[in-house]
Amino acid sequence: MRPRRSSRWVPGNQFRLLENGEEFFPRVFEAIAQARREVMLETFILFDDKIGRGLHAALLQAAHRGAQVHLLVDGFGSPDLPQPFVASLVEAGVHLRVFDPGRRLFGQRLNVLRRMHRKIVVVDGTLGFIGGINYSVDHVADFGPEAKQDYAVEVRGPIVAEMHRFVRAAVLPPEKHRLLQRASAPPPAGPADALFVTRDNHRHTSDIERHYRIALRAARERVVIANAYFFPGYRFVRELRRAAQRGVDVRLILQGQPDMPIVKTAAGLLYDHLLRAGVRIYEYCERPLHGKVALADDAWATVGSSNLDPLSLSLNLEANVVIRDRGFNATLYERLDHLMRRGCRQVEPAPRGAWEGLRLLRGYCVYHLLRWFPAWAGWLPRHRPTISLVGADPARPGPAGTR
């Protein structure tokens, strides 16, 4: 069952920005451990390290207190959870499901396409969390220079009901989801209007990108995008250039110390084309950037799991919130401005020289090749991943489909 998502703004919400694991993990673990009725959690990565064990303990505490606990992990992102880790959850009554577990060939994972990349938590139908932070130790500073810079939000208010309905439908078998009563929306909690926006491989293939492009077209003063994996399609690049050319202060914060070298190489192919239009580019150099956040003017913002690359925009299952609130926008801008001033180097246009023509030709070719993206995604394998309940009878697999 795929719930319909509303395209209208939902008023009365409160958003709290959580920067990095130091702010995110304590809030999530506390909320889960204190759950009275239900915990619904989706994550791309869950590892058996000190962070994963912290989540494990909180889930067990909720289950032992009588809460219904549903955990969905991705089969590619969380492939090696040890048997004792899993068994203790299942024995406590946690409903652990794996999205497209896949099989290995000569030790290699082949199920690399169309991953469940969302990171969502809903507790008791009234408190939500969404963002880009996985449950692994590389999201806290004491991991060292490779610790990731990232963001999430804590959510209260009526928009949590939409998150709740979506995660229930994604995690629970259709027959069980249909039997559940529709929960009432939480009462208003703050001044923010919000949208819960997802991307899938069926009816919502471009929703997240579309909201970015709407914000770029509407921007009049400033746009700041901080995104870890940046290689968007032609229409997105065109809107960035058009915004800058009409006088909007457009800034990109991208990886300067990438976790994968190809990330910086791919983004760098667009630099000349964007810089020549007036877009300002900053590379974050203190540690790998993993954030997926943006703001426009003084009210619009988005936080979620979606990168701006082919995987997130055309293949993976993603979820963002879009927020319209001056207070939240100001807080996010303050954090990003601090990042740009203290941890980034601004990319300057390459000096003109003997290779100017070759560089311009390369930029022209890359830009126009992007016209084919994301249409090419339809050519890639479109299998229907399964969601398997761990500990269930293997003759009765979990529900199928990319939700």
N, C-alpha and C positions, 0 to 999 in steps of 0.2 A: 504493500500500500504506500503510495506516495502522496503525502498531504499537499494540498494546494497552499502556496504561500502568497500572502497578500502583498500587493505592490503599493499599498497606501501607507503613509506614515502613521505610526502608532505613538500617541503622545503619552506623557506621564512617566518617563523612565529616568533612572539614575545610573550613570556610568562612572566607574572609578578606574583610572588607568593604573596598571600594574606593570612596572618595568623590571624585566629580568626575573630569574628564579627566586631571588632574595625577597621580592615582594609577592610573587605569584604563589609559590608553593606553600608558605605558611597559611595563606588565606584559604586556598583550596583544600588543604588537608584538614584544617579546622572545620570548615563547612561540611565536608564529607563525614568526618568523625562524629559530628553532632546531628547528622540527618535523622529525622524521626520516621519518615515513611519510605523515601525512595531516593536512590542515586542513579543517574543516567550519565555515563561517561564514554566519550569517543576520543581516541588518540591515535595518531600515526605511529609514534614511537613510545614504547614502554620497555625499559631495560631493568635488569636485576642489578642495580647499583644503589647507592644510598638514597637517591631520589625515588627510584622505583620502589624500594623497600619502604620508604615513607608513605607513598601512595598505598602500597599493599597493606600496611598497618592501619591506615585510615579506613580503607574499604572493609577490612575485617572487623574493625570496631563498629562501623555502621551496620554490618550484617549481623553481628552478635547482639546488637541492640534491637534487632527486629526489622530493620529497613530492607526493602527490596533493592538489591544492588545489581545493576546491569553494566557490564564493561565490554566495549567493542574496541579491539586493537586491529591494526592492519597487518596482514600476513607477510608483507615485504618489510615494513618498517620495524616490526617486533618479532623477528623470526626465531630467536633462540632463548625464550624464557625457560628456565630450568623446571624440571618436573615438580620438585617440592614447592616452588613458588606458585605454580599453577594449581597443584593439588590442594594446598591449604585454602586457596580462594574457593575452589569448587566445593570442598568439604564444608566450608562455612556458609554455603548457599549463594555465593556470588555467581551470577549468570555470565560467564565469560564466553564471548564469541570472537571469532577471528574472521576478518574480511579477506576473502580470497587467499587462503593459506598457501596454495601452490605446492609444487613438488620441485625438488632440486635435481639437477642433472650434473653429475660429477662434482657435487658440492656447491654448484652455482645456483643462485636464485634467478629464475627466468621470468617471474611474474612482475615485471617492472612497469607495466603500463596500466593506466586507469586505477590508481591507488586511492584508498580512503585516507585522505590527507587532512581531514578536519580535526580540530581540537576543541571539544565542547564538553562542558559539565553543566548539568542541571540538578539541583538539590531540592527535594520536596516541592518541585514545581514552582518555586518562588524565587530562587537565587540561581543565577547563571554565571558562567565564565566562558569566554571565547577569545581566541587569539592564535599566536603562532608557537607557543611554548610547548615542547614535548616533555615527557617524564623521563629525563636522563640528566646525569650529573654535569654534562657540558653546558647546562643552562645556569650554572652558579659560578661566581667569580673564582672560588678557590680551586676550580678545575685547571686554572692557569691561563696562559695567553691564548689558548684556543677556545675559551669560554665564550658563548654566543651572547650577543646583544639582541634583546628581543622584547616583545610587548604583548600584553593581553588586557582584557577588561573584566571587571566584576560588574554584573548587571542585575538591577532590580527594577520591577515595574511590569506593566502588561506585556512588553515584548518578550519576556521570559516564557509566557504561555506559548508563543509561536516556536521558540527554541525547543520547548518541552515536547510539543506535539510532533515536531520534526524528528527529534532524536528517538522518541518512542516508536515512531513508524519505521525508522531506520534500523533499530536494534531488535525490536520484538517481532516474533512471527506474526504474519498478517491475521491469523485467526485469533490470537491473543490480543492484539492491538484493537481489533474491532469490538471485543467484549468490554474493554475499559471505558469507563465513563469519561466524557470530555471534561477535563478539569477547568474550573473557573479561572479567569485571568487574575493575576495578583493585582492589588490596588495600586493606584498611582504612587510613585515614589520620588519623583523629581521632575525637572523642567524639560527633559530631553525628548524630542521626537526621534523615532528610530525605525529602521527597516532591518529585518533578518533576511539575508540574501545568500543563496547557495548556487553552486554549479554542479551539474551532473551531466550524464551522457545521453539524456533523453529530452526532457522538456525545458531544462534550464541550462542550456549549453553555454550561454554567454552573459548571464545576468550580472555577474560581478564586474566583468569588463565594461558592460554597458553603463553601470552606475559610475564607474571611474570616468568614462567619456562624457557622461552628462555633466559631472562636476567640472571637468576641464572646459567644456563649452560655456558653462555658466560663470566661470571664475572671472573676476574683475580686478582683483588686487594681488593675490598670492596663491601659490600652490606649492606644497612641500610633500614629496613622496619619498618615503624610506622603504626600500624593498631589496631583499637579499638577492633574488635571482631575477635579473631584469633583461628581458629580450622580448618585448611585446610585439604585437602585430602592427601592420601598416596603419590601420585606422587610429590606433592608440598613439603611435608616434606622430601621426599627422595632427591630432588634437593637441599634443604637447607643443609642437612647433607653432601652431596657430595661436595658442594662448600666449606664448612668449612674444610672438610677432605683433600682437595687439597691445603689448605693454604689461602683461601680467608677470609678476616676479615668480618664475617657475624654477624650482630647485629640486634636484634629485640627490638623494643620499644612497650611495651604492657601496658595494664591498670593495675596500682597498686592500684588505688582508683576507682573501677569500678562503673558504674551507675547501673549495675545489677550483683549481686554476682556470678551468674552462669557463667558469662564471664570469671572471673579470675579462677574459678574452672576448666572450660573446658580447657583453655590454659595451666593451671598448670599440667594437665595430660600428656602433651607433654614435659615438662621441662627436665626431666631426659634424655629422648631420644635425645633431641637436645643438651643439655649441654655436654653429653658424646661424641658427635661428634665435639665439639669445637665451636658451636654456642654460642654467647654471648647474654644474655637476660637482658633487662633493664625494670623495671616497673616504669611508670610515676606516681608519688604519690602526686603531687600538687593538681590536680583536675581530673575529668574523661577525658580520652583521647577519642576523636571521629574522629581522623584523619585517612585518607586512602591514604598514600603517601609512595613512596619508591624510592631508587636510587641505581645504580650499577656503579662501577668504577667511571670515571670522566665525563661521558656524558649522560648516560641513566637515565631517571626518569619517574615516573608516578604519577598522581594526579587524583582523581575522587571520585565516590560514593561507590565503591565496597569494602566491607570488605573481609576478608579472612576466611569466615565461611560458613556453609552449606546454609544459607539463600541467601547470596550474590553470592556464586559460583555456586549454583544449582537451585535457585528458583526465586529470585527477578530480576527485570529489572534494569540494571546498566549501567553506562557510565563512562569511564576514557579517559584521553588523555595520550599518551605515547610520551615523549619528548626526543629528542637527541640534547643536547646543553650544552656545558661546563659551560657557565656562569650560566644558571639556575641550573644545578647540583650543582655547588659550593655554590650558595645561599641556596638551600634546605639543603645541608649538614651542612652549618654553623648554620642554625636554629635547625636542629635535634641534632647536636653536643652540642649546648647550652642546649637543653632539657635534653640530657643525663647527662651533667656535673652538671647542676643546679637543675634539678627537678626529677631525677630518682635514684633509688637504683638498683645496679647490683645484679642479682640473682646468688648466689653461688651454686655449686653442693652440694646436701645433703651429710652429712658425712656418711661414711660406718658404719653400725651397725647391730644390731640383725634383723632389718627389711629390710636389703638390698635386700635379695632375693625376698621378697614380693613386694617391690617397683619396682624392675626390671621386675618382672612378670607382674605387672600392666601396666608398660610402654610398654612391648612387646605386650600385648593384645590390648591396645589402638591403638598402631601403626598399627597393622595388621588388626584391625577392620576398619581402615580408607581405606583399600583396597576396601571396599564396597561403599565408598562415592566418587564421587557423584552419582553412579549408582542407589542408593536407591531413589533418588529424583523422578525418573520416576514412582515410585509406589504411590507417593502422589497424591491427587486430582489434576487433570489438567483441571479445568474449564476454560472457555474463558471469561475473564473479559470484561465488557463493559466500554465504555467511554461516559459518559452522559453529555450533554450540559445543564447547569443550566439555567432555564428560558425557555427552549425549550418545544415544544409540546410533552407531555409524550408519545403520540402515535408514535413519530418519534425519537427513541433513538439514541444516538451517535453511532459511528462505533465500532464494536466489534473486539476483538483480543488482544493478548499480543504483543506489538511492542517494 
